[in-house]
Amino acid sequence: MKKTITYFILSICGLAMVIPFIWMLTTSVKSQLELNKGNVGFLPIEDQVTYEENGVIYNVSKVKTEGDSVYVHLFDEEMNRVSSYQKIALADIQSKQKVRLHFENFKTAFNKVPFRRYFLNTIFVSFSVVIGVLITGSLAAYAFAIMRFKGRDFIFYLFISMMMVPQPVYLIPSYVLLNNLGWIDTYQALIIPWIANIFTIFLLRQQFKTIPDELFDAARIDGCGRFKTLWKIVLPLSKSVISTAAIFGFIGSWNSFMWPLVMTDSPAIRVLQVGLSYFSQEASSQTALLMAASTFSILPLIILFLLAQKQIIASFASSGLKG
């Protein structure tokens, strides 16, 4: 009974987290006309009004009702207008609900602003940040976990304490510093400050501390230096944690908004989240396009997580809980 209640509560919480994403996905394939009518449910259902004439079925757009008659515009299956202000009997019009998916919303939203450029910028910045994070994180974690030097623990805990400092606190000093370096509105401002990540250092340090000391003793006997030991022994034994650190670094860089918004201004180097913000201002009344843009913005991250979820779970199970 205890497990049943626990899993029931967890299922409810999981469902509560998934529902907004489901609503976003279904809204992205609805027509804006249905959304304007107040159809905000999960199913993309439309009221289909048709009129049959000489064996041909036309889609109908009502213009004006006059007694038992109505003036309508008639459209063919491809929604091309074939007749305007045609007067027909109200009883001849048939109305039914039908599920219709408007996948053209994705193409319209993608072409409305230069999302292609935003994607390329985000991919370049994210991969550059991930490479830098793995290099600096591996070196720092090796020093904190294996090497012995004065003040090691103090420096490490000082690093960890910086995780509690919110970004707005150092945003203005960072802007002044980057402005003095001439890096404002450049790729350097988006990459260089983020190639060191405290959480990655912590995560890799926890993994490195689980490696037996006998392996390091054997490496020293064989004449391996520190870098060769790190490259030949430590990193191959930490593949799952490195994969997790890379995934978290990529996700963090992909979702970054406040930093690139402040540090850049040119559309040429604008990243996806900032571009999505500008798009939301331009298309604020077009909910379907906003949801379509949001969907293809997070789709790469969802695919990445689904492909790498085993590595993430394995890394936390093997190293994340050990001191």
C-alpha positions in Angstrom: 0.0 0.0 0.0 2.8 2.4 0.8 4.5 1.8 -2.5 1.2 2.2 -4.3 0.5 5.6 -2.7 4.1 6.7 -3.4 3.9 5.8 -7.1 0.5 7.3 -7.4 1.8 10.7 -6.0 4.8 10.5 -8.2 2.6 9.8 -11.2 0.4 12.8 -10.5 3.5 15.0 -10.1 5.0 13.7 -13.3 1.7 14.2 -15.2 1.5 17.8 -13.8 4.9 18.5 -15.3 4.1 16.9 -18.7 0.7 18.4 -19.3 2.1 21.9 -20.2 4.3 20.3 -22.9 1.5 18.3 -24.3 -0.7 21.4 -24.5 2.2 23.3 -26.2 2.5 20.5 -28.8 -1.2 20.2 -29.5 -1.6 24.0 -29.7 1.2 24.2 -32.2 -0.8 22.2 -34.7 -4.1 24.2 -34.3 -5.4 26.9 -36.5 -5.3 30.4 -35.2 -8.9 30.8 -36.0 -9.9 28.0 -33.6 -7.7 29.5 -30.9 -9.4 32.9 -31.4 -12.7 31.2 -30.9 -11.6 29.9 -27.5 -10.7 26.4 -28.4 -7.8 25.9 -26.0 -8.3 22.2 -25.3 -5.8 19.5 -26.0 -7.3 18.2 -29.2 -6.9 20.2 -32.4 -10.6 20.0 -33.2 -12.2 22.3 -35.8 -15.8 23.1 -36.7 -16.0 22.1 -40.4 -18.9 23.7 -42.2 -19.6 22.3 -45.7 -22.1 22.8 -48.5 -22.8 20.3 -51.3 -23.7 21.5 -54.8 -23.9 19.4 -57.9 -22.2 16.5 -56.1 -19.2 18.7 -55.1 -18.6 19.5 -51.4 -17.3 23.0 -50.6 -16.0 24.4 -47.3 -18.1 27.3 -46.1 -17.3 30.6 -44.5 -20.5 32.3 -43.3 -20.7 36.0 -43.9 -24.3 37.1 -43.0 -27.5 35.3 -42.0 -30.7 36.6 -43.4 -33.8 34.7 -42.2 -33.7 31.1 -43.5 -30.8 32.0 -45.9 -27.2 32.8 -45.4 -24.5 34.5 -47.5 -21.3 32.5 -47.7 -17.9 32.2 -49.3 -17.3 28.8 -50.8 -13.8 27.2 -50.8 -12.5 24.0 -52.4 -10.5 21.3 -50.6 -7.3 23.3 -50.8 -9.1 26.3 -49.4 -9.1 28.3 -52.6 -12.1 30.6 -52.9 -14.5 29.5 -55.7 -17.5 31.7 -54.9 -18.1 34.9 -52.9 -21.3 36.1 -51.2 -23.4 33.2 -52.5 -26.9 33.0 -51.0 -27.9 29.5 -50.0 -30.5 28.0 -47.7 -29.4 27.7 -44.1 -30.7 24.1 -43.9 -28.4 23.1 -46.7 -25.3 23.8 -44.6 -23.8 20.8 -42.7 -21.6 21.3 -39.7 -19.4 18.8 -37.9 -16.3 18.6 -35.8 -13.1 17.2 -37.2 -9.5 16.7 -36.0 -7.2 18.7 -38.3 -3.5 19.2 -37.8 -1.8 22.3 -39.1 1.8 21.3 -39.5 2.3 24.3 -41.7 2.5 26.4 -38.5 6.1 25.1 -38.0 7.2 26.2 -41.5 5.5 29.6 -41.1 7.1 30.2 -37.7 10.5 29.0 -38.8 10.5 31.4 -41.8 9.0 34.4 -40.0 12.3 35.3 -38.4 15.8 33.9 -39.2 15.6 30.8 -36.9 18.1 29.0 -39.1 20.7 31.5 -38.1 19.7 31.3 -34.5 20.0 27.5 -34.5 23.5 27.7 -36.1 24.6 30.2 -33.6 23.2 28.2 -30.6 24.8 25.0 -31.9 28.2 26.6 -32.3 28.1 28.3 -28.9 26.8 25.2 -27.1 29.4 22.8 -28.6 32.2 25.3 -27.9 31.1 25.7 -24.3 30.8 21.9 -23.8 34.3 21.3 -25.1 35.7 24.1 -22.8 33.7 22.8 -19.8 35.0 19.2 -20.2 38.6 20.4 -20.5 38.6 22.8 -17.6 36.4 20.5 -15.5 38.6 17.5 -16.0 41.7 19.3 -15.1 40.2 21.0 -12.0 38.4 17.9 -10.8 41.7 15.9 -11.1 43.5 18.5 -9.0 40.8 18.6 -6.3 40.3 14.8 -6.1 43.8 13.4 -6.6 46.5 16.0 -6.0 47.6 17.1 -2.6 48.3 20.8 -2.1 47.8 23.5 0.6 44.4 25.0 0.7 42.9 22.4 -1.7 39.7 21.8 0.3 39.2 25.5 1.1 39.5 26.5 -2.6 37.1 23.7 -3.6 34.5 24.7 -1.1 34.9 28.3 -2.2 34.1 27.2 -5.7 31.1 25.3 -4.5 29.8 28.3 -2.6 29.8 30.3 -5.8 27.0 28.1 -7.0 24.7 29.9 -4.6 25.4 33.3 -6.1 22.5 34.2 -8.5 23.4 35.4 -12.0 22.0 38.9 -11.7 24.5 39.7 -9.0 27.5 39.4 -11.3 25.8 40.3 -14.6 26.7 44.0 -14.4 30.3 43.6 -13.3 30.7 41.0 -16.1 29.3 43.4 -18.6 31.7 46.1 -17.6 34.6 43.6 -17.8 33.7 42.3 -21.2 33.1 45.9 -22.4 36.7 46.8 -21.4 37.9 43.8 -23.3 36.0 44.7 -26.4 34.0 41.5 -26.3 30.5 42.9 -26.2 28.4 41.6 -29.1 30.9 38.9 -30.0 31.1 35.1 -29.8 33.8 35.4 -27.1 31.3 36.9 -24.7 29.0 33.9 -25.2 31.7 31.2 -24.9 34.8 32.2 -22.9 33.0 33.1 -19.5 31.2 29.7 -19.5 34.0 27.3 -20.3 34.4 26.7 -16.6 31.5 25.2 -14.8 31.4 24.6 -11.0 28.8 21.8 -11.1 30.9 19.9 -13.7 34.0 20.2 -11.5 32.0 18.9 -8.6 30.5 16.0 -10.5 33.8 14.9 -12.0 35.6 15.2 -8.7 33.1 12.9 -7.1 33.7 10.3 -9.8 37.5 10.7 -9.7 37.6 10.1 -5.9 36.0 6.7 -6.4 38.9 5.4 -8.5 41.2 3.2 -6.4 44.6 4.7 -5.4 46.3 1.5 -6.6 45.7 2.5 -10.2 47.5 5.8 -9.6 50.4 4.1 -7.9 50.7 1.7 -10.8 50.6 4.5 -13.2 53.4 6.3 -11.4 55.5 3.1 -11.3 55.0 2.8 -15.1 56.3 6.4 -15.5 53.0 8.1 -16.3 52.9 11.8 -15.6 49.8 13.6 -14.3 48.4 14.4 -17.8 49.0 10.9 -19.1 47.4 9.4 -16.0 44.4 11.6 -16.5 44.1 10.8 -20.2 44.9 7.0 -20.0 43.3 6.0 -16.7 40.9 8.5 -15.2 38.9 9.7 -18.2 38.3 6.2 -19.7 36.9 5.1 -16.3 34.6 8.1 -16.1 32.8 8.0 -19.5 29.3 7.9 -18.1 29.9 11.0 -15.9 31.7 12.8 -18.6 28.7 12.2 -20.9 26.4 13.5 -18.2 28.5 16.6 -17.7 28.5 17.2 -21.5 24.8 16.8 -21.7 24.1 19.2 -18.8 26.6 21.7 -20.2 24.9 21.5 -23.6 21.4 22.0 -22.1 22.5 24.9 -19.9 24.1 26.7 -22.9 21.2 25.9 -25.2 18.7 27.3 -22.6 20.8 30.4 -21.7 18.7 33.6 -22.1 19.7 36.4 -19.7 23.4 36.4 -20.4 23.2 36.5 -24.3 20.4 39.0 -24.1 22.6 41.4 -22.2 25.9 40.7 -23.8 24.8 40.7 -27.5 22.6 42.9 -29.6 23.4 42.0 -33.3 20.9 39.5 -35.0 23.9 37.9 -36.7 25.1 36.3 -33.4 21.7 36.1 -31.7 21.1 32.7 -30.1 17.9 30.7 -30.1 16.3 31.7 -26.8 16.9 35.4 -27.4 15.5 35.0 -30.9 12.5 33.2 -29.6 11.9 36.1 -27.2 12.0 38.7 -30.1 9.7 36.4 -32.1 7.2 36.3 -29.2 7.1 40.1 -29.3 6.5 40.2 -33.0 3.9 37.4 -33.0 2.3 38.0 -29.6 -1.2 37.5 -30.9 -0.4 34.4 -32.9 -0.5 31.7 -30.3 -0.2 28.8 -32.7 3.0 30.2 -34.2 4.4 30.9 -30.7 3.8 27.3 -29.6 5.2 25.9 -32.9 8.4 28.0 -32.4 8.7 26.8 -28.8 8.2 23.2 -29.8 11.0 23.1 -32.4 13.2 25.1 -30.0 13.1 22.4 -27.3 12.8 19.4 -29.5 16.6 18.8 -29.8 17.0 18.8 -26.1 14.2 16.2 -25.6 15.8 14.0 -28.2 19.2 14.4 -26.6 17.9 13.5 -23.2 16.0 10.4 -24.4 19.1 9.1 -26.1 21.4 9.7 -23.1 19.1 9.1 -20.1 20.9 5.8 -19.3 24.2 7.5 -19.0 22.8 10.2 -16.8 21.2 7.7 -14.4 24.4 5.6 -14.4 26.6 8.5 -13.6 24.5 9.6 -10.6 24.2 6.1 -9.3 27.9 5.5 -9.5 29.4 8.8 -8.3 26.9 11.5 -7.6 26.1 10.4 -4.1 29.6 9.7 -2.8 31.8 12.2 -1.0 
